[in-house]
Amino acid sequence: MKYLLRKEIALFFSSAMGYVIVAVWLLAVSLMLWVFGGDYNIPDSGYASLRPFFSLAPILLLLFVPAVTMRSFAEEKRLGTMELLLFRPIRLSTIVLSKFLSAFLLMLMALLLTWVYVFSVQMMSSSGMDMGELAGGYIALIGLIATFVSIGVFASSLTSNQLVAFLVAAFLSFAGFFGFDLLASLYSDGAMHNMLSAMGMNEHYRSLIRGVVDSRDIIYFLTLCTFFIGLTIAVNTLRKDKKLWRNTVVVLSGLVLFNVFSAFVYIRIDLTEGKRYTLSLQSRDLVKGLDKPLEVLLYLNGDLNPAFDRLRTATLDVLEELSQYATHGIVLREVNPAIAPDEATRQKNYLKMDERGIKGISVNERDREGKVSSKIVFPWLELVYDGDTVPVELLKKNINLSSQEVLNASVADLEYGLTDAVRLLTMREPSRIAFIEGHGEWSEPYVYEATNLLSRYYHVDRGTLSADPAELYPYKALIIASPQTAFTEEEKFVLDQYLMHGGSLFFLLDGVKISEEEFAETGESPTLKNELNLDDMLFTYGVRINPVTVQDMNCTPIRLASSQVGAKEAYSTVPWYFAPLLEPVYDSSITRNISPLKSELVSTITWVGEGEGQKKTTLLTTSPNAHLLPVPEMVSLRYVEMPAEPSYFNESLLPVAGLIEGQFTSVFRNRPVSWYAEKVKEVSEPARIIVCASSSLIKNDWKGQGNQSMPLPLGYEPVTGEQLGNADFIVNAVNYLAGNESWLNLRARNSRLRLLNKQEVTTGLYKWQLVNVLLPLCILFAGGGLFIWSRRRKYHRR
C-alpha cells in the first residue's frame, strides 16, 4: 500500500491540476471569509471565531472533493490500466484504500493551510478563541472530508468518465449532507423532523463543530466511510464473486446494528472552555442531596415545530442526566395547556398560566399549501419540591441573536437554569446582604434590577450605618454603590470592624464626578475628585482609586441630534468615549466567560502595599486602546467629533476593578477610638473586598414615564440593543463575596462574547485580507515547487 499511496500522491502533485484544485479551494474560502461581504465574513461578524469557516467549508467541499476524487478509478478505466491493477498480486482493498488515503491526505493538506485563519483571528482578538470549539470544528471537517472522499472514490469506480464521476459524487454528497434536512422540512411534526435530520451528515457535523466530541458522531462518519469503501470494493469485484452480495448485506446489517448500539452506549467529551456542554460535578452533587423526589412539570408539549421540539428534546436530555444522580429520582409530568374541551376553557388555561408568570409565545407557521396558522407555545417548566414551586423559562430571549442563535443559547443554558431553580427550592434560610444608604448612594429604582437578581439568592436589606459594628456581622456582604457625600470616621470604623470580623465589602465608587446640571445645559462639565473620605481606608487595605477619567476607543455609542428635517430632528449615532466597554479578566471565576460590561465615567485603580497574606486579582480592565484625563479636564460632547487615533488612545488594559482577599490590617490600628468602648480588632479574619472605580456598573436605566415607566435589564445598551455582562458580574461578585463561589463554576460555563478588536479590524483590515488570501497560496506553491525540484533532482541523478 505504501508504494501505491506514494504513487497516487506523486501523480497528483506532478500535474498542474492538483495545484489548481487546491489553490482554487483556498482562494474561494479566503475571499468568502475575509474579502467578500456576507454572512461568512469574519471581520464583519466581529467575533473571534472560525464558525463562519466551518459553516462555509461543507458547501465548498461538495464541489472540491469530487474534483479531487473523480480521476481515482475513472482515469484508470479510461486508460485501460484498471485491469492491469486487478490482475497484479495486490488486493483490491489495498488499491481502494490507497486511492482513498491519497485523496484524503491531499484534502488534509489543504485543510492544514487554513490554520493561517486561526493565527489571524487570534491576533485580531483581545480575548482569543475557544480552542476546544476550534478543535471540535476541525475534527468535524476531517470526518466530513473522509466521508466525501469515500463517496467520491466510490463514484469514480462506477464509470470511466471523470465528469460523470464528479457529478455522481457531488450529488451523493449533497444528498447525504443536505438531503435529509430537506426531506425533514416537509414534515411539521417535530419528532419526525428530528429523526430524519439525525440520519443526515449535517446534524452530526453541527454537533461536532460546537466543540463536543460524541462517539455517536464519530461512529456515524466512520460507518459511512466504511460503507462506501466497502461498496467500492464490492462494485469492482462483483463480477468475480457472486457471494459478495451476501457478505455486503451482512456487513451493512452489522454497521446498522453497531450504530443503534452506539446510540445507547456512548462517550461524550466536551472540549469547550468551561465544559459548557457537560453536566458539572456541582450539578450532580446538588441533586444527590435531595431528600425527596423532584417533580418536573414540562409545558413545552404538543404539536411543536422543529425548533421547539429540539429545545424540548434537549431539556429532556438534561433532566435524564440529572435523574441519574438524584437519590430519590425525578418525576416528569408533561402538561399541554392547549388541551381543552373548548376554546373558552383553553383561553382560561392560558390566563391562569399568565397569572403565574408563565407567558406563552405566539408562533406563526406556514404549511405546504401556504396557509398560515398560529398557536401558543409555552417554553417553560416548573420544578416542585417539598411543596415549593419555581418556574424556569427554557427559551432565553435576546434581541441581538437570530432565532437559531437564541435556540442554541437556550440549549446551552439549560443545566444552569435547572440547577439554579433546584438551589432556590432547597434554600431554606437565605443569607443576608445589604445596600448601605445615607451618603447619596443609588436609590432603589436605580439598583432595581440588581436587587431583583440578588433577591433570588439572598435576603436583601437597605439601611444606614449605626454606631455598633455587631449589627452588621449577620450580613454576608455589604454593597456601597455610588456614595456622593463623605463618610464620617465613626461610619468608617463600623465598616472596618465588620471587615475585621470576616465580612465582605463591595465598593462601587466614582473616582471623579461632574455637574449633571451643567452637562445637561452646556454639553460639558469639568471633572472633580469625588471626596468620600475613604482614601486612607482603601489605601490601608491595599488599593487606591485614581482621580482620572477613562476614555476608551472600545465604547458604547450615544445618539445626538444632528439636523432638523421638517418638524422632526434627525439623530446620528456616535461613539461616546466616556462610556468604555470594560473587559473582564478571565483568570478569575467572577469574570470568566462573561461579556464586556457597560459603564460610564470610569476611573482606574492601583494596587498599593506589599499585601502580605493577601491575594489581589484584577477583575475588569479597559481595552488596549484607552486614554486618561486628569482632573479637572472637561467631560464634553465635543469629543464625539474626535477621530479614533491610536496615538491618542495609547494606554492599554488599565485596571478598573479588583478583588482583594485574605487578611487585612485595620485602618484604626494604633488609633484612639473614643466612641467605641470595646477592644478594637486590628487584624482581620479571612475576608474579601471588591473595589470598582465606577458606580455605573450596577445602575439600571429606565424607559417610559410615570405609570408607564419600567426598568431596563441591567447591562442593556439601548442604542445597540446589546445585552452586556453587568448582571453576570454583579451576581458573580456578590456570590463570591458571600462565600458561594462554588456556584460560579456553573455560571462561568455560560459562553462569553469573544470579540475581535475593533481597532485592529478598522486599521489592519487590508493587512489581514492580504495575509489570509495570499499566504496560504504562497505556502502551497512554495511546497509544490520544492516537491517538483526534489523529484527532478532525484531522477536526474539516476
C-alpha positions, 0 to 999 in steps of 0.5 A: 500500500505504501508504494501505491499511496506514494504513487497516487500522491506523486501523480497528483502533485506532478500535474498542474491540476492538483495545484489548481484544485487546491489553490482554487479551494483556498482562494474561494474560502479566503475571499468568502471569509475575509474579502467578500461581504456576507454572512461568512465574513469574519471581520464583519461578524466581529467575533473571534471565531472560525464558525463562519469557516466551518459553516462555509467549508461543507458547501465548498467541499461538495464541489472540491472533493469530487474534483479531487476524487473523480480521476481515482478509478475513472482515469484508470478505466479510461486508460485501460490500466484498471485491469492491469491493477486487478490482475497484479498480486495486490488486493483490491482493498489495498488499491481502494484504500490507497486511492482513498488515503491519497485523496484524503491526505491531499484534502488534509493538506489543504485543510492544514493551510487554513490554520493561517485563519486561526493565527489571524483571528487570534491576533485580531482578538483581545480575548482569543478563541475557544480552542476546544470549539476550534478543535471540535470544528476541525475534527468535524471537517476531517470526518466530513472530508473522509466521508466525501472522499469515500463517496467520491472514490466510490463514484469514480469506480462506477464509470470511466468518465471523470465528469460523470464521476464528479457529478455522481459524487457531488450529488451523493454528497449533497444528498447525504449532507443536505438531503435529509434536512430537506426531506425533514422540512416537509414534515411539521411534526417535530419528532419526525423532523428530528429523526430524519435530520439525525440520519443526515451528515449535517446534524452530526457535523453541527454537533461536532463543530460546537466543540463536543466530541460524541462517539455517536458522531464519530461512529456515524462518519466512520460507518459511512466511510466504511460503507462506501469503501466497502461498496467500492470494493464490492462494485469492482469485484462483483463480477468475480464473486457472486457471494459478495452480495451476501457478505455486503448485506451482512456487513451493512446489517452489522454497521446498522446494528453497531450504530443503534448500539452506539446510540445507547452506549456512548462517550461524550467529551466536551472540549469547550472552555468551561465544559459548557456542554457537560453536566458539572460535578456541582450539578450532580452533587446538588441533586444527590442531596435531595431528600425527596423526589423532584417533580418536573412539570414540562409545558413545552408539549404538543404539536411543536415545530422543529425548533421547539421540539429540539429545545424540548428534546434537549431539556429532556436530555438534561433532566435524564442526566440529572435523574441519574444522580438524584437519590430519590429520582425525578418525576416528569409530568408533561402538561399541554395547556392547549388541551381543552374541551373548548376554546373558552376553557383553553383561553382560561388555561392560558390566563391562569398560566399568565397569572403565574408568570408563565407567558406563552409565545405566539408562533406563526407557521406556514404549511405546504399549501401556504396557509398560515396558522398560529398557536401558543407555545409555552417554553417553560417548566416548573420544578416542585419540591417539598411543596415549593414551586419555581418556574424556569423559562427554557427559551432565553430571549435576546434581541441581538441573536437570530432565532437559531442563535437564541435556540442554541443559547437556550440549549446551552443554558439549560443545566444552569437554569435547572440547577439554579431553580433546584438551589432556590427550592432547597434554600431554606434560610437565605443569607443576608446582604445589604445596600448601605444608604445615607451618603447619596448612594443609588436609590432603589429604582436605580439598583432595581434590577440588581436587587431583583437578581440578588433577591433570588439568592439572598435576603436583601436589606437597605439601611444606614450605618449605626454606631455598633459594628455587631449589627452588621456581622449577620450580613454576608456582604455589604454593597456601597454603590455610588456614595456622593457625600463623605463618610464620617470616621465613626461610619468608617470604623463600623465598616472596618470592624465588620471587615475585621470580623470576616465580612465582605465589602463591595465598593462601587465608587466614582473616582471623579464626578461632574455637574449633571446640571451643567452637562445637561445645559452646556454639553460639558462639565469639568471633572472633580475628585469625588471626596468620600473620605475613604482614601486612607481606608482603601489605601490601608487595605491595599488599593487606591482609586485614581482621580482620572477619567477613562476614555476608551476607543472600545465604547458604547455609542450615544445618539445626538441630534444632528439636523432638523428635517421638517418638524422632526430632528434627525439623530446620528449615532456616535461613539461616546468615549466616556462610556468604555466597554470594560473587559473582564479578566478571565483568570478569575471565576467572577469574570470568566466567560462573561461579556464586556460590561457597560459603564460610564465615567470610569476611573482606574485603580492601583494596587498599593502595599506589599499585601502580605497574606493577601491575594489581589486579582484584577477583575475588569480592565479597559481595552488596549486602546484607552486614554486618561484625563486628569482632573479637572479636564472637561467631560464634553460632547465635543469629543464625539467629533474626535477621530479614533487615533491610536496615538491618542488612545495609547494606554492599554488594559488599565485596571478598573476593578479588583478583588482583594482577599485574605487578611487585612490590617485595620485602618484604626490600628494604633488609633484612639477610638473614643466612641467605641468602648470595646477592644478594637480588632486590628487584624482581620479574619479571612475576608474579601473586598471588591473595589470598582472605580465606577458606580455605573456598573450596577445602575439600571436605566429606565424607559417610559414615564410615570405609570408607564415607566419600567426598568431596563435589564441591567447591562442593556445598551439601548442604542445597540440593543446589546445585552452586556455582562453587568448582571453576570458580574454583579451576581458573580461578585456578590456570590463570591463575596458571600462565600458561594463561589462554588456556584460560579463554576456553573455560571462561568460555563455560560459562553462569553462574547469573544470579540475581535478588536475593533481597532485592529479590524478598522486599521489592519483590515487590508493587512489581514485580507492580504495575509489570509488570501495570499499566504496560504497560496504562497505556502502551497506553491512554495511546497509544490515547487520544492516537491517538483525540484526534489523529484527532478533532482532525484531522477536526474541523478539516476 
